[in-house]
């Protein structure tokens, strides 16, 4: 019997098949940081765990604190955000123990991490501004490739909820929006 057979973590918000063991959560965090090979913020780890119902948010935050204390991960602050990275200790632990985690949990975590990292990159590389006007809102989208502006588009919408929905959909996949507009305009 390994330490994972004991349910010792809070399970509020955890889907069936999710992690209910503190050590499993720690291994998953190290595995995730190792696999995506990118710094991830503390908030993103929480979002990943909640998005897929993988582990309880508070247990994930406790696991991060424990991993920082034992040297399995490190943190650095950039732009007022705490970014986490796996150390050799954490990487080796993840390599040794990752197979003890359910494959579906590992896959969900990586997929969710990629989603959140992509959204962060899209927000950083593209600009969306929402401005209140007399009878609604103007939303302006700017898509860039380095220093080249690929697209600038402004639209009017009736309310803030519509503007936020358009912003979210654009940030989710700006290339799809750009391609759709381009394809619509290229019709003979």
TORKOL-4160 file (C-alpha; in steps of 0.2 Angstrom, whole numbers, padded with zeros to 4 digits, m for minus):
188
<pt num="1" X="0000" Y="0000" Z="0000"/>
<pt num="2" X="0007" Y="0017" Z="m0005"/>
<pt num="3" X="0004" Y="0034" Z="0003"/>
<pt num="4" X="m0009" Y="0038" Z="m0011"/>
<pt num="5" X="m0022" Y="0025" Z="m0004"/>
<pt num="6" X="m0026" Y="0037" Z="0010"/>
<pt num="7" X="m0039" Y="0051" Z="0006"/>
<pt num="8" X="m0032" Y="0065" Z="0017"/>
<pt num="9" X="m0036" Y="0080" Z="0007"/>
<pt num="10" X="m0052" Y="0091" Z="0006"/>
<pt num="11" X="m0063" Y="0085" Z="m0009"/>
<pt num="12" X="m0074" Y="0100" Z="m0011"/>
<pt num="13" X="m0075" Y="0104" Z="m0030"/>
<pt num="14" X="m0066" Y="0088" Z="m0035"/>
<pt num="15" X="m0074" Y="0077" Z="m0048"/>
<pt num="16" X="m0074" Y="0058" Z="m0048"/>
<pt num="17" X="m0057" Y="0052" Z="m0052"/>
<pt num="18" X="m0049" Y="0068" Z="m0045"/>
<pt num="19" X="m0035" Y="0069" Z="m0032"/>
<pt num="20" X="m0040" Y="0067" Z="m0014"/>
<pt num="21" X="m0022" Y="0064" Z="m0007"/>
<pt num="22" X="m0010" Y="0078" Z="m0003"/>
<pt num="23" X="0005" Y="0069" Z="m0009"/>
<pt num="24" X="m0003" Y="0065" Z="m0026"/>
<pt num="25" X="m0007" Y="0084" Z="m0028"/>
<pt num="26" X="0011" Y="0088" Z="m0025"/>
<pt num="27" X="0017" Y="0075" Z="m0038"/>
<pt num="28" X="0005" Y="0082" Z="m0050"/>
<pt num="29" X="0011" Y="0100" Z="m0048"/>
<pt num="30" X="0029" Y="0095" Z="m0051"/>
<pt num="31" X="0023" Y="0084" Z="m0066"/>
<pt num="32" X="0014" Y="0098" Z="m0073"/>
<pt num="33" X="0028" Y="0111" Z="m0071"/>
<pt num="34" X="0040" Y="0098" Z="m0079"/>
<pt num="35" X="0029" Y="0093" Z="m0093"/>
<pt num="36" X="0024" Y="0110" Z="m0099"/>
<pt num="37" X="0042" Y="0116" Z="m0096"/>
<pt num="38" X="0036" Y="0134" Z="m0093"/>
<pt num="39" X="0034" Y="0144" Z="m0078"/>
<pt num="40" X="0016" Y="0144" Z="m0072"/>
<pt num="41" X="0008" Y="0156" Z="m0059"/>
<pt num="42" X="0001" Y="0151" Z="m0043"/>
<pt num="43" X="m0016" Y="0157" Z="m0048"/>
<pt num="44" X="m0015" Y="0147" Z="m0064"/>
<pt num="45" X="m0011" Y="0131" Z="m0054"/>
<pt num="46" X="m0027" Y="0135" Z="m0044"/>
<pt num="47" X="m0037" Y="0138" Z="m0060"/>
<pt num="48" X="m0030" Y="0122" Z="m0068"/>
<pt num="49" X="m0035" Y="0112" Z="m0053"/>
<pt num="50" X="m0053" Y="0120" Z="m0052"/>
<pt num="51" X="m0056" Y="0120" Z="m0071"/>
<pt num="52" X="m0055" Y="0101" Z="m0072"/>
<pt num="53" X="m0060" Y="0097" Z="m0055"/>
<pt num="54" X="m0043" Y="0088" Z="m0052"/>
<pt num="55" X="m0040" Y="0094" Z="m0034"/>
<pt num="56" X="m0047" Y="0106" Z="m0021"/>
<pt num="57" X="m0040" Y="0123" Z="m0023"/>
<pt num="58" X="m0035" Y="0126" Z="m0005"/>
<pt num="59" X="m0026" Y="0109" Z="m0005"/>
<pt num="60" X="m0017" Y="0114" Z="m0021"/>
<pt num="61" X="m0011" Y="0130" Z="m0013"/>
<pt num="62" X="m0005" Y="0121" Z="0002"/>
<pt num="63" X="0004" Y="0109" Z="m0009"/>
<pt num="64" X="0013" Y="0123" Z="m0018"/>
<pt num="65" X="0018" Y="0130" Z="m0001"/>
<pt num="66" X="0025" Y="0113" Z="0004"/>
<pt num="67" X="0034" Y="0111" Z="m0012"/>
<pt num="68" X="0042" Y="0128" Z="m0011"/>
<pt num="69" X="0048" Y="0124" Z="0007"/>
<pt num="70" X="0056" Y="0107" Z="0002"/>
<pt num="71" X="0064" Y="0114" Z="m0013"/>
<pt num="72" X="0054" Y="0104" Z="m0026"/>
<pt num="73" X="0049" Y="0121" Z="m0034"/>
<pt num="74" X="0055" Y="0139" Z="m0034"/>
<pt num="75" X="0046" Y="0155" Z="m0037"/>
<pt num="76" X="0050" Y="0172" Z="m0044"/>
<pt num="77" X="0040" Y="0187" Z="m0046"/>
<pt num="78" X="0037" Y="0196" Z="m0062"/>
<pt num="79" X="0024" Y="0209" Z="m0066"/>
<pt num="80" X="0017" Y="0207" Z="m0049"/>
<pt num="81" X="0014" Y="0189" Z="m0052"/>
<pt num="82" X="0022" Y="0174" Z="m0043"/>
<pt num="83" X="0029" Y="0162" Z="m0056"/>
<pt num="84" X="0033" Y="0144" Z="m0051"/>
<pt num="85" X="0046" Y="0133" Z="m0059"/>
<pt num="86" X="0051" Y="0115" Z="m0055"/>
<pt num="87" X="0068" Y="0111" Z="m0048"/>
<pt num="88" X="0079" Y="0096" Z="m0051"/>
<pt num="89" X="0072" Y="0089" Z="m0035"/>
<pt num="90" X="0054" Y="0091" Z="m0041"/>
<pt num="91" X="0058" Y="0085" Z="m0058"/>
<pt num="92" X="0066" Y="0069" Z="m0052"/>
<pt num="93" X="0051" Y="0066" Z="m0040"/>
<pt num="94" X="0039" Y="0068" Z="m0054"/>
<pt num="95" X="0049" Y="0056" Z="m0065"/>
<pt num="96" X="0049" Y="0043" Z="m0052"/>
<pt num="97" X="0031" Y="0045" Z="m0046"/>
<pt num="98" X="0021" Y="0051" Z="m0061"/>
<pt num="99" X="0015" Y="0034" Z="m0066"/>
<pt num="100" X="0006" Y="0033" Z="m0049"/>
<pt num="101" X="m0005" Y="0047" Z="m0054"/>
<pt num="102" X="m0021" Y="0042" Z="m0065"/>
<pt num="103" X="m0017" Y="0045" Z="m0084"/>
<pt num="104" X="m0033" Y="0054" Z="m0086"/>
<pt num="105" X="m0028" Y="0066" Z="m0072"/>
<pt num="106" X="m0011" Y="0070" Z="m0080"/>
<pt num="107" X="m0019" Y="0072" Z="m0097"/>
<pt num="108" X="m0033" Y="0084" Z="m0090"/>
<pt num="109" X="m0020" Y="0094" Z="m0080"/>
<pt num="110" X="m0008" Y="0096" Z="m0095"/>
<pt num="111" X="m0022" Y="0101" Z="m0107"/>
<pt num="112" X="m0029" Y="0114" Z="m0095"/>
<pt num="113" X="m0012" Y="0121" Z="m0092"/>
<pt num="114" X="m0009" Y="0123" Z="m0111"/>
<pt num="115" X="m0026" Y="0132" Z="m0112"/>
<pt num="116" X="m0022" Y="0144" Z="m0098"/>
<pt num="117" X="m0004" Y="0147" Z="m0104"/>
<pt num="118" X="m0011" Y="0151" Z="m0122"/>
<pt num="119" X="m0024" Y="0163" Z="m0115"/>
<pt num="120" X="m0011" Y="0172" Z="m0105"/>
<pt num="121" X="0000" Y="0173" Z="m0121"/>
<pt num="122" X="m0015" Y="0179" Z="m0132"/>
<pt num="123" X="m0019" Y="0192" Z="m0119"/>
<pt num="124" X="m0001" Y="0198" Z="m0118"/>
<pt num="125" X="0001" Y="0199" Z="m0137"/>
<pt num="126" X="m0016" Y="0206" Z="m0142"/>
<pt num="127" X="m0025" Y="0221" Z="m0136"/>
<pt num="128" X="m0043" Y="0223" Z="m0133"/>
<pt num="129" X="m0051" Y="0239" Z="m0126"/>
<pt num="130" X="m0069" Y="0241" Z="m0120"/>
<pt num="131" X="m0075" Y="0259" Z="m0120"/>
<pt num="132" X="m0092" Y="0265" Z="m0114"/>
<pt num="133" X="m0101" Y="0277" Z="m0126"/>
<pt num="134" X="m0118" Y="0285" Z="m0125"/>
<pt num="135" X="m0129" Y="0271" Z="m0130"/>
<pt num="136" X="m0118" Y="0256" Z="m0127"/>
<pt num="137" X="m0100" Y="0250" Z="m0129"/>
<pt num="138" X="m0086" Y="0251" Z="m0142"/>
<pt num="139" X="m0074" Y="0237" Z="m0142"/>
<pt num="140" X="m0058" Y="0238" Z="m0151"/>
<pt num="141" X="m0047" Y="0223" Z="m0156"/>
<pt num="142" X="m0029" Y="0225" Z="m0161"/>
<pt num="143" X="m0019" Y="0209" Z="m0167"/>
<pt num="144" X="0000" Y="0211" Z="m0169"/>
<pt num="145" X="0014" Y="0200" Z="m0175"/>
<pt num="146" X="0029" Y="0208" Z="m0166"/>
<pt num="147" X="0029" Y="0226" Z="m0173"/>
<pt num="148" X="0017" Y="0223" Z="m0187"/>
<pt num="149" X="m0001" Y="0227" Z="m0184"/>
<pt num="150" X="m0011" Y="0213" Z="m0193"/>
<pt num="151" X="m0028" Y="0219" Z="m0189"/>
<pt num="152" X="m0037" Y="0233" Z="m0180"/>
<pt num="153" X="m0056" Y="0232" Z="m0178"/>
<pt num="154" X="m0069" Y="0242" Z="m0168"/>
<pt num="155" X="m0087" Y="0237" Z="m0166"/>
<pt num="156" X="m0102" Y="0244" Z="m0157"/>
<pt num="157" X="m0112" Y="0232" Z="m0145"/>
<pt num="158" X="m0127" Y="0236" Z="m0134"/>
<pt num="159" X="m0121" Y="0231" Z="m0117"/>
<pt num="160" X="m0105" Y="0227" Z="m0107"/>
<pt num="161" X="m0109" Y="0208" Z="m0106"/>
<pt num="162" X="m0109" Y="0207" Z="m0125"/>
<pt num="163" X="m0092" Y="0217" Z="m0125"/>
<pt num="164" X="m0085" Y="0205" Z="m0112"/>
<pt num="165" X="m0091" Y="0190" Z="m0122"/>
<pt num="166" X="m0083" Y="0196" Z="m0138"/>
<pt num="167" X="m0067" Y="0200" Z="m0129"/>
<pt num="168" X="m0066" Y="0183" Z="m0121"/>
<pt num="169" X="m0069" Y="0174" Z="m0138"/>
<pt num="170" X="m0056" Y="0185" Z="m0147"/>
<pt num="171" X="m0043" Y="0181" Z="m0133"/>
<pt num="172" X="m0047" Y="0163" Z="m0134"/>
<pt num="173" X="m0042" Y="0162" Z="m0152"/>
<pt num="174" X="m0037" Y="0178" Z="m0161"/>
<pt num="175" X="m0030" Y="0168" Z="m0176"/>
<pt num="176" X="m0047" Y="0160" Z="m0179"/>
<pt num="177" X="m0056" Y="0177" Z="m0178"/>
<pt num="178" X="m0043" Y="0185" Z="m0190"/>
<pt num="179" X="m0044" Y="0170" Z="m0202"/>
<pt num="180" X="m0063" Y="0171" Z="m0202"/>
<pt num="181" X="m0063" Y="0189" Z="m0206"/>
<pt num="182" X="m0050" Y="0187" Z="m0220"/>
<pt num="183" X="m0060" Y="0173" Z="m0227"/>
<pt num="184" X="m0076" Y="0183" Z="m0227"/>
<pt num="185" X="m0068" Y="0197" Z="m0236"/>
<pt num="186" X="m0059" Y="0187" Z="m0249"/>
<pt num="187" X="m0075" Y="0180" Z="m0256"/>
<pt num="188" X="m0077" Y="0184" Z="m0275"/>
